[in-house]
Amino acid sequence: MHIELDLIEDKIEWVEADDLNNLEKKVNEKIEQNRAILLSVHSVSHQLQFDPDGKKHYSAVVHFKRKF
């Protein structure tokens, strides 16, 4: 039997929240989860949008890359 494992080179995750504090918590959780599989943060992009009722909606994209 031959088993071959491939390491994840890079990964992109999206996170959404209704307020900035929850967005930050969710991003930090994703960072810890990906650190466990040897990925580190390459870049973070975030955005704020308003729905038609004026409610804020926060989102972030986190790009992880493998640590060398």
PDB file with one MODEL, atoms N, CA, C and O in Angstrom:
MODEL        1
ATOM      1  N   MET A   1       0.841  -1.167   0.000  1.00  0.00           N
ATOM      2  CA  MET A   1       0.000   0.000   0.000  1.00  0.00           C
ATOM      3  C   MET A   1       0.892   1.237   0.000  1.00  0.00           C
ATOM      4  O   MET A   1       1.858   1.323   0.758  1.00  0.00           O
ATOM      5  N   HIS A   2       0.557   2.183  -0.852  1.00  0.00           N
ATOM      6  CA  HIS A   2       1.325   3.415  -0.977  1.00  0.00           C
ATOM      7  C   HIS A   2       0.420   4.599  -0.619  1.00  0.00           C
ATOM      8  O   HIS A   2      -0.622   4.813  -1.240  1.00  0.00           O
ATOM      9  N   ILE A   3       0.834   5.352   0.381  1.00  0.00           N
ATOM     10  CA  ILE A   3       0.069   6.537   0.799  1.00  0.00           C
ATOM     11  C   ILE A   3       0.920   7.763   0.527  1.00  0.00           C
ATOM     12  O   ILE A   3       2.092   7.822   0.900  1.00  0.00           O
ATOM     13  N   GLU A   4       0.314   8.736  -0.126  1.00  0.00           N
ATOM     14  CA  GLU A   4       1.018   9.982  -0.421  1.00  0.00           C
ATOM     15  C   GLU A   4       0.200  11.142   0.136  1.00  0.00           C
ATOM     16  O   GLU A   4      -0.995  11.261  -0.137  1.00  0.00           O
ATOM     17  N   LEU A   5       0.849  11.987   0.911  1.00  0.00           N
ATOM     18  CA  LEU A   5       0.185  13.143   1.494  1.00  0.00           C
ATOM     19  C   LEU A   5       0.641  14.409   0.792  1.00  0.00           C
ATOM     20  O   LEU A   5       1.839  14.626   0.612  1.00  0.00           O
ATOM     21  N   ASP A   6      -0.291  15.229   0.402  1.00  0.00           N
ATOM     22  CA  ASP A   6       0.021  16.521  -0.205  1.00  0.00           C
ATOM     23  C   ASP A   6      -0.262  17.619   0.809  1.00  0.00           C
ATOM     24  O   ASP A   6      -1.309  17.620   1.456  1.00  0.00           O
ATOM     25  N   LEU A   7       0.664  18.545   0.944  1.00  0.00           N
ATOM     26  CA  LEU A   7       0.459  19.676   1.832  1.00  0.00           C
ATOM     27  C   LEU A   7      -0.324  20.761   1.110  1.00  0.00           C
ATOM     28  O   LEU A   7      -0.175  20.954  -0.097  1.00  0.00           O
ATOM     29  N   ILE A   8      -1.144  21.452   1.849  1.00  0.00           N
ATOM     30  CA  ILE A   8      -1.882  22.579   1.292  1.00  0.00           C
ATOM     31  C   ILE A   8      -0.896  23.734   1.128  1.00  0.00           C
ATOM     32  O   ILE A   8      -0.241  24.137   2.089  1.00  0.00           O
ATOM     33  N   GLU A   9      -0.794  24.262  -0.083  1.00  0.00           N
ATOM     34  CA  GLU A   9       0.137  25.358  -0.369  1.00  0.00           C
ATOM     35  C   GLU A   9      -0.450  26.708   0.029  1.00  0.00           C
ATOM     36  O   GLU A   9       0.204  27.518   0.687  1.00  0.00           O
ATOM     37  N   ASP A  10      -1.706  26.936  -0.387  1.00  0.00           N
ATOM     38  CA  ASP A  10      -2.367  28.176  -0.001  1.00  0.00           C
ATOM     39  C   ASP A  10      -3.875  27.938   0.057  1.00  0.00           C
ATOM     40  O   ASP A  10      -4.400  26.990  -0.526  1.00  0.00           O
ATOM     41  N   LYS A  11      -4.553  28.833   0.781  1.00  0.00           N
ATOM     42  CA  LYS A  11      -5.971  28.656   1.052  1.00  0.00           C
ATOM     43  C   LYS A  11      -6.586  30.037   1.283  1.00  0.00           C
ATOM     44  O   LYS A  11      -5.958  30.914   1.877  1.00  0.00           O
ATOM     45  N   ILE A  12      -7.811  30.221   0.810  1.00  0.00           N
ATOM     46  CA  ILE A  12      -8.516  31.481   1.005  1.00  0.00           C
ATOM     47  C   ILE A  12      -9.806  31.200   1.758  1.00  0.00           C
ATOM     48  O   ILE A  12     -10.554  30.285   1.414  1.00  0.00           O
ATOM     49  N   GLU A  13     -10.060  32.008   2.800  1.00  0.00           N
ATOM     50  CA  GLU A  13     -11.271  31.836   3.602  1.00  0.00           C
ATOM     51  C   GLU A  13     -12.018  33.162   3.690  1.00  0.00           C
ATOM     52  O   GLU A  13     -11.407  34.225   3.796  1.00  0.00           O
ATOM     53  N   TRP A  14     -13.351  33.086   3.646  1.00  0.00           N
ATOM     54  CA  TRP A  14     -14.221  34.249   3.776  1.00  0.00           C
ATOM     55  C   TRP A  14     -14.917  34.199   5.124  1.00  0.00           C
ATOM     56  O   TRP A  14     -15.303  33.130   5.596  1.00  0.00           O
ATOM     57  N   VAL A  15     -15.073  35.359   5.738  1.00  0.00           N
ATOM     58  CA  VAL A  15     -15.720  35.469   7.045  1.00  0.00           C
ATOM     59  C   VAL A  15     -16.709  36.634   6.992  1.00  0.00           C
ATOM     60  O   VAL A  15     -16.418  37.679   6.408  1.00  0.00           O
ATOM     61  N   GLU A  16     -17.873  36.447   7.603  1.00  0.00           N
ATOM     62  CA  GLU A  16     -18.891  37.497   7.646  1.00  0.00           C
ATOM     63  C   GLU A  16     -19.368  37.703   9.077  1.00  0.00           C
ATOM     64  O   GLU A  16     -19.370  36.769   9.880  1.00  0.00           O
ATOM     65  N   ALA A  17     -19.774  38.937   9.393  1.00  0.00           N
ATOM     66  CA  ALA A  17     -20.302  39.242  10.722  1.00  0.00           C
ATOM     67  C   ALA A  17     -21.133  40.518  10.662  1.00  0.00           C
ATOM     68  O   ALA A  17     -21.048  41.296   9.711  1.00  0.00           O
ATOM     69  N   ASP A  18     -21.939  40.709  11.706  1.00  0.00           N
ATOM     70  CA  ASP A  18     -22.786  41.896  11.781  1.00  0.00           C
ATOM     71  C   ASP A  18     -22.101  43.071  12.470  1.00  0.00           C
ATOM     72  O   ASP A  18     -22.574  44.204  12.381  1.00  0.00           O
ATOM     73  N   ASP A  19     -20.986  42.808  13.158  1.00  0.00           N
ATOM     74  CA  ASP A  19     -20.232  43.908  13.764  1.00  0.00           C
ATOM     75  C   ASP A  19     -18.750  43.616  13.694  1.00  0.00           C
ATOM     76  O   ASP A  19     -18.333  42.476  13.492  1.00  0.00           O
ATOM     77  N   LEU A  20     -17.968  44.656  13.864  1.00  0.00           N
ATOM     78  CA  LEU A  20     -16.517  44.555  13.675  1.00  0.00           C
ATOM     79  C   LEU A  20     -15.853  43.651  14.715  1.00  0.00           C
ATOM     80  O   LEU A  20     -14.905  42.936  14.389  1.00  0.00           O
ATOM     81  N   ASN A  21     -16.333  43.673  15.961  1.00  0.00           N
ATOM     82  CA  ASN A  21     -15.743  42.824  17.001  1.00  0.00           C
ATOM     83  C   ASN A  21     -15.920  41.343  16.685  1.00  0.00           C
ATOM     84  O   ASN A  21     -14.986  40.558  16.847  1.00  0.00           O
ATOM     85  N   ASN A  22     -17.114  40.957  16.235  1.00  0.00           N
ATOM     86  CA  ASN A  22     -17.340  39.554  15.868  1.00  0.00           C
ATOM     87  C   ASN A  22     -16.531  39.156  14.642  1.00  0.00           C
ATOM     88  O   ASN A  22     -16.061  38.022  14.550  1.00  0.00           O
ATOM     89  N   LEU A  23     -16.367  40.073  13.705  1.00  0.00           N
ATOM     90  CA  LEU A  23     -15.544  39.784  12.533  1.00  0.00           C
ATOM     91  C   LEU A  23     -14.104  39.512  12.953  1.00  0.00           C
ATOM     92  O   LEU A  23     -13.475  38.572  12.467  1.00  0.00           O
ATOM     93  N   GLU A  24     -13.590  40.334  13.850  1.00  0.00           N
ATOM     94  CA  GLU A  24     -12.224  40.145  14.333  1.00  0.00           C
ATOM     95  C   GLU A  24     -12.067  38.802  15.046  1.00  0.00           C
ATOM     96  O   GLU A  24     -11.064  38.115  14.850  1.00  0.00           O
ATOM     97  N   LYS A  25     -13.036  38.425  15.862  1.00  0.00           N
ATOM     98  CA  LYS A  25     -12.989  37.133  16.557  1.00  0.00           C
ATOM     99  C   LYS A  25     -12.987  35.979  15.568  1.00  0.00           C
ATOM    100  O   LYS A  25     -12.224  35.026  15.721  1.00  0.00           O
ATOM    101  N   LYS A  26     -13.844  36.065  14.546  1.00  0.00           N
ATOM    102  CA  LYS A  26     -13.917  34.997  13.555  1.00  0.00           C
ATOM    103  C   LYS A  26     -12.627  34.882  12.744  1.00  0.00           C
ATOM    104  O   LYS A  26     -12.172  33.776  12.450  1.00  0.00           O
ATOM    105  N   VAL A  27     -12.042  36.018  12.385  1.00  0.00           N
ATOM    106  CA  VAL A  27     -10.770  36.000  11.653  1.00  0.00           C
ATOM    107  C   VAL A  27      -9.684  35.376  12.515  1.00  0.00           C
ATOM    108  O   VAL A  27      -8.899  34.565  12.023  1.00  0.00           O
ATOM    109  N   ASN A  28      -9.624  35.739  13.796  1.00  0.00           N
ATOM    110  CA  ASN A  28      -8.627  35.158  14.699  1.00  0.00           C
ATOM    111  C   ASN A  28      -8.819  33.664  14.861  1.00  0.00           C
ATOM    112  O   ASN A  28      -7.836  32.928  14.946  1.00  0.00           O
ATOM    113  N   GLU A  29     -10.071  33.190  14.907  1.00  0.00           N
ATOM    114  CA  GLU A  29     -10.337  31.751  14.974  1.00  0.00           C
ATOM    115  C   GLU A  29      -9.808  31.045  13.734  1.00  0.00           C
ATOM    116  O   GLU A  29      -9.193  29.983  13.837  1.00  0.00           O
ATOM    117  N   LYS A  30     -10.043  31.629  12.564  1.00  0.00           N
ATOM    118  CA  LYS A  30      -9.545  31.046  11.311  1.00  0.00           C
ATOM    119  C   LYS A  30      -8.016  31.002  11.294  1.00  0.00           C
ATOM    120  O   LYS A  30      -7.420  30.040  10.812  1.00  0.00           O
ATOM    121  N   ILE A  31      -7.393  32.048  11.823  1.00  0.00           N
ATOM    122  CA  ILE A  31      -5.931  32.082  11.873  1.00  0.00           C
ATOM    123  C   ILE A  31      -5.409  30.936  12.741  1.00  0.00           C
ATOM    124  O   ILE A  31      -4.463  30.250  12.354  1.00  0.00           O
ATOM    125  N   GLU A  32      -6.015  30.725  13.905  1.00  0.00           N
ATOM    126  CA  GLU A  32      -5.588  29.637  14.798  1.00  0.00           C
ATOM    127  C   GLU A  32      -5.816  28.270  14.154  1.00  0.00           C
ATOM    128  O   GLU A  32      -4.960  27.391  14.253  1.00  0.00           O
ATOM    129  N   GLN A  33      -6.959  28.085  13.498  1.00  0.00           N
ATOM    130  CA  GLN A  33      -7.250  26.812  12.844  1.00  0.00           C
ATOM    131  C   GLN A  33      -6.236  26.506  11.754  1.00  0.00           C
ATOM    132  O   GLN A  33      -5.788  25.367  11.623  1.00  0.00           O
ATOM    133  N   ASN A  34      -5.874  27.510  10.975  1.00  0.00           N
ATOM    134  CA  ASN A  34      -4.941  27.291   9.874  1.00  0.00           C
ATOM    135  C   ASN A  34      -3.501  27.208  10.339  1.00  0.00           C
ATOM    136  O   ASN A  34      -2.669  26.600   9.666  1.00  0.00           O
ATOM    137  N   ARG A  35      -3.199  27.800  11.463  1.00  0.00           N
ATOM    138  CA  ARG A  35      -1.860  27.664  12.039  1.00  0.00           C
ATOM    139  C   ARG A  35      -1.593  26.199  12.392  1.00  0.00           C
ATOM    140  O   ARG A  35      -0.460  25.726  12.304  1.00  0.00           O
ATOM    141  N   ALA A  36      -2.647  25.491  12.791  1.00  0.00           N
ATOM    142  CA  ALA A  36      -2.515  24.076  13.143  1.00  0.00           C
ATOM    143  C   ALA A  36      -2.110  23.220  11.940  1.00  0.00           C
ATOM    144  O   ALA A  36      -1.511  22.158  12.114  1.00  0.00           O
ATOM    145  N   ILE A  37      -2.427  23.667  10.733  1.00  0.00           N
ATOM    146  CA  ILE A  37      -2.026  22.921   9.538  1.00  0.00           C
ATOM    147  C   ILE A  37      -0.889  23.629   8.807  1.00  0.00           C
ATOM    148  O   ILE A  37      -0.707  23.465   7.601  1.00  0.00           O
ATOM    149  N   LEU A  38      -0.126  24.423   9.566  1.00  0.00           N
ATOM    150  CA  LEU A  38       1.101  25.077   9.109  1.00  0.00           C
ATOM    151  C   LEU A  38       0.889  26.117   8.009  1.00  0.00           C
ATOM    152  O   LEU A  38       1.732  26.279   7.126  1.00  0.00           O
ATOM    153  N   LEU A  39      -0.240  26.816   8.071  1.00  0.00           N
ATOM    154  CA  LEU A  39      -0.479  27.915   7.152  1.00  0.00           C
ATOM    155  C   LEU A  39      -0.402  29.227   7.915  1.00  0.00           C
ATOM    156  O   LEU A  39      -0.885  29.315   9.045  1.00  0.00           O
ATOM    157  N   SER A  40       0.192  30.237   7.319  1.00  0.00           N
ATOM    158  CA  SER A  40       0.266  31.550   7.951  1.00  0.00           C
ATOM    159  C   SER A  40      -0.460  32.574   7.077  1.00  0.00           C
ATOM    160  O   SER A  40      -0.709  32.331   5.897  1.00  0.00           O
ATOM    161  N   VAL A  41      -0.793  33.707   7.663  1.00  0.00           N
ATOM    162  CA  VAL A  41      -1.539  34.742   6.951  1.00  0.00           C
ATOM    163  C   VAL A  41      -0.629  35.419   5.928  1.00  0.00           C
ATOM    164  O   VAL A  41       0.458  35.892   6.259  1.00  0.00           O
ATOM    165  N   HIS A  42      -1.086  35.454   4.698  1.00  0.00           N
ATOM    166  CA  HIS A  42      -0.380  36.158   3.636  1.00  0.00           C
ATOM    167  C   HIS A  42      -0.970  37.559   3.465  1.00  0.00           C
ATOM    168  O   HIS A  42      -0.235  38.538   3.329  1.00  0.00           O
ATOM    169  N   SER A  43      -2.309  37.645   3.472  1.00  0.00           N
ATOM    170  CA  SER A  43      -2.967  38.948   3.363  1.00  0.00           C
ATOM    171  C   SER A  43      -4.393  38.867   3.901  1.00  0.00           C
ATOM    172  O   SER A  43      -4.997  37.796   3.962  1.00  0.00           O
ATOM    173  N   VAL A  44      -4.913  40.033   4.290  1.00  0.00           N
ATOM    174  CA  VAL A  44      -6.292  40.146   4.762  1.00  0.00           C
ATOM    175  C   VAL A  44      -6.921  41.343   4.064  1.00  0.00           C
ATOM    176  O   VAL A  44      -6.319  42.413   3.974  1.00  0.00           O
ATOM    177  N   SER A  45      -8.132  41.151   3.576  1.00  0.00           N
ATOM    178  CA  SER A  45      -8.891  42.227   2.956  1.00  0.00           C
ATOM    179  C   SER A  45     -10.258  42.258   3.616  1.00  0.00           C
ATOM    180  O   SER A  45     -10.861  41.210   3.848  1.00  0.00           O
ATOM    181  N   HIS A  46     -10.750  43.447   3.918  1.00  0.00           N
ATOM    182  CA  HIS A  46     -12.058  43.526   4.564  1.00  0.00           C
ATOM    183  C   HIS A  46     -12.922  44.577   3.893  1.00  0.00           C
ATOM    184  O   HIS A  46     -12.427  45.466   3.199  1.00  0.00           O
ATOM    185  N   GLN A  47     -14.228  44.456   4.115  1.00  0.00           N
ATOM    186  CA  GLN A  47     -15.161  45.348   3.452  1.00  0.00           C
ATOM    187  C   GLN A  47     -16.373  45.585   4.344  1.00  0.00           C
ATOM    188  O   GLN A  47     -16.764  44.708   5.114  1.00  0.00           O
ATOM    189  N   LEU A  48     -16.960  46.765   4.241  1.00  0.00           N
ATOM    190  CA  LEU A  48     -18.182  47.133   4.949  1.00  0.00           C
ATOM    191  C   LEU A  48     -19.239  47.476   3.915  1.00  0.00           C
ATOM    192  O   LEU A  48     -18.998  48.261   2.997  1.00  0.00           O
ATOM    193  N   GLN A  49     -20.416  46.875   4.075  1.00  0.00           N
ATOM    194  CA  GLN A  49     -21.537  47.180   3.185  1.00  0.00           C
ATOM    195  C   GLN A  49     -22.759  47.513   4.026  1.00  0.00           C
ATOM    196  O   GLN A  49     -22.873  47.082   5.173  1.00  0.00           O
ATOM    197  N   PHE A  50     -23.659  48.273   3.453  1.00  0.00           N
ATOM    198  CA  PHE A  50     -24.926  48.597   4.091  1.00  0.00           C
ATOM    199  C   PHE A  50     -26.053  47.928   3.312  1.00  0.00           C
ATOM    200  O   PHE A  50     -26.077  47.976   2.083  1.00  0.00           O
ATOM    201  N   ASP A  51     -26.991  47.301   4.034  1.00  0.00           N
ATOM    202  CA  ASP A  51     -28.146  46.746   3.348  1.00  0.00           C
ATOM    203  C   ASP A  51     -29.165  47.864   3.118  1.00  0.00           C
ATOM    204  O   ASP A  51     -28.959  48.978   3.600  1.00  0.00           O
ATOM    205  N   PRO A  52     -30.251  47.602   2.401  1.00  0.00           N
ATOM    206  CA  PRO A  52     -31.229  48.661   2.101  1.00  0.00           C
ATOM    207  C   PRO A  52     -31.822  49.342   3.343  1.00  0.00           C
ATOM    208  O   PRO A  52     -32.277  50.483   3.264  1.00  0.00           O
ATOM    209  N   ASP A  53     -31.819  48.654   4.476  1.00  0.00           N
ATOM    210  CA  ASP A  53     -32.338  49.237   5.712  1.00  0.00           C
ATOM    211  C   ASP A  53     -31.290  50.045   6.464  1.00  0.00           C
ATOM    212  O   ASP A  53     -31.594  50.626   7.506  1.00  0.00           O
ATOM    213  N   GLY A  54     -30.063  50.093   5.956  1.00  0.00           N
ATOM    214  CA  GLY A  54     -28.991  50.841   6.598  1.00  0.00           C
ATOM    215  C   GLY A  54     -28.189  50.039   7.607  1.00  0.00           C
ATOM    216  O   GLY A  54     -27.328  50.594   8.289  1.00  0.00           O
ATOM    217  N   LYS A  55     -28.457  48.732   7.717  1.00  0.00           N
ATOM    218  CA  LYS A  55     -27.721  47.881   8.650  1.00  0.00           C
ATOM    219  C   LYS A  55     -26.343  47.561   8.070  1.00  0.00           C
ATOM    220  O   LYS A  55     -26.212  47.279   6.879  1.00  0.00           O
ATOM    221  N   LYS A  56     -25.321  47.609   8.921  1.00  0.00           N
ATOM    222  CA  LYS A  56     -23.951  47.334   8.487  1.00  0.00           C
ATOM    223  C   LYS A  56     -23.716  45.830   8.359  1.00  0.00           C
ATOM    224  O   LYS A  56     -24.261  45.032   9.121  1.00  0.00           O
ATOM    225  N   HIS A  57     -22.899  45.467   7.386  1.00  0.00           N
ATOM    226  CA  HIS A  57     -22.519  44.073   7.175  1.00  0.00           C
ATOM    227  C   HIS A  57     -21.021  44.043   6.866  1.00  0.00           C
ATOM    228  O   HIS A  57     -20.567  44.634   5.886  1.00  0.00           O
ATOM    229  N   TYR A  58     -20.269  43.352   7.709  1.00  0.00           N
ATOM    230  CA  TYR A  58     -18.811  43.290   7.563  1.00  0.00           C
ATOM    231  C   TYR A  58     -18.412  41.947   6.959  1.00  0.00           C
ATOM    232  O   TYR A  58     -19.034  40.922   7.240  1.00  0.00           O
ATOM    233  N   SER A  59     -17.383  41.958   6.138  1.00  0.00           N
ATOM    234  CA  SER A  59     -16.839  40.721   5.591  1.00  0.00           C
ATOM    235  C   SER A  59     -15.322  40.862   5.458  1.00  0.00           C
ATOM    236  O   SER A  59     -14.782  41.964   5.358  1.00  0.00           O
ATOM    237  N   ALA A  60     -14.661  39.711   5.462  1.00  0.00           N
ATOM    238  CA  ALA A  60     -13.206  39.699   5.309  1.00  0.00           C
ATOM    239  C   ALA A  60     -12.797  38.467   4.506  1.00  0.00           C
ATOM    240  O   ALA A  60     -13.438  37.417   4.559  1.00  0.00           O
ATOM    241  N   VAL A  61     -11.717  38.633   3.767  1.00  0.00           N
ATOM    242  CA  VAL A  61     -11.102  37.529   3.037  1.00  0.00           C
ATOM    243  C   VAL A  61      -9.685  37.397   3.571  1.00  0.00           C
ATOM    244  O   VAL A  61      -8.920  38.361   3.588  1.00  0.00           O
ATOM    245  N   VAL A  62      -9.346  36.187   4.007  1.00  0.00           N
ATOM    246  CA  VAL A  62      -8.010  35.926   4.550  1.00  0.00           C
ATOM    247  C   VAL A  62      -7.310  34.925   3.633  1.00  0.00           C
ATOM    248  O   VAL A  62      -7.819  33.832   3.387  1.00  0.00           O
ATOM    249  N   HIS A  63      -6.143  35.310   3.136  1.00  0.00           N
ATOM    250  CA  HIS A  63      -5.348  34.441   2.270  1.00  0.00           C
ATOM    251  C   HIS A  63      -4.221  33.847   3.114  1.00  0.00           C
ATOM    252  O   HIS A  63      -3.400  34.570   3.679  1.00  0.00           O
ATOM    253  N   PHE A  64      -4.200  32.529   3.186  1.00  0.00           N
ATOM    254  CA  PHE A  64      -3.177  31.812   3.943  1.00  0.00           C
ATOM    255  C   PHE A  64      -2.203  31.148   2.970  1.00  0.00           C
ATOM    256  O   PHE A  64      -2.584  30.694   1.891  1.00  0.00           O
ATOM    257  N   LYS A  65      -0.937  31.106   3.381  1.00  0.00           N
ATOM    258  CA  LYS A  65       0.088  30.402   2.605  1.00  0.00           C
ATOM    259  C   LYS A  65       0.872  29.500   3.540  1.00  0.00           C
ATOM    260  O   LYS A  65       0.960  29.742   4.744  1.00  0.00           O
ATOM    261  N   ARG A  66       1.441  28.451   2.954  1.00  0.00           N
ATOM    262  CA  ARG A  66       2.210  27.489   3.723  1.00  0.00           C
ATOM    263  C   ARG A  66       3.490  28.133   4.271  1.00  0.00           C
ATOM    264  O   ARG A  66       4.164  28.884   3.566  1.00  0.00           O
ATOM    265  N   LYS A  67       3.817  27.833   5.525  1.00  0.00           N
ATOM    266  CA  LYS A  67       5.074  28.289   6.111  1.00  0.00           C
ATOM    267  C   LYS A  67       6.202  27.451   5.549  1.00  0.00           C
ATOM    268  O   LYS A  67       6.070  26.237   5.395  1.00  0.00           O
ATOM    269  N   PHE A  68       7.303  28.096   5.245  1.00  0.00           N
ATOM    270  CA  PHE A  68       8.452  27.343   4.724  1.00  0.00           C
ATOM    271  C   PHE A  68       9.522  27.239   5.759  1.00  0.00           C
ATOM    272  O   PHE A  68      10.568  26.640   5.507  1.00  0.00           O
TER     273      PHE A  68
ENDMDL
END
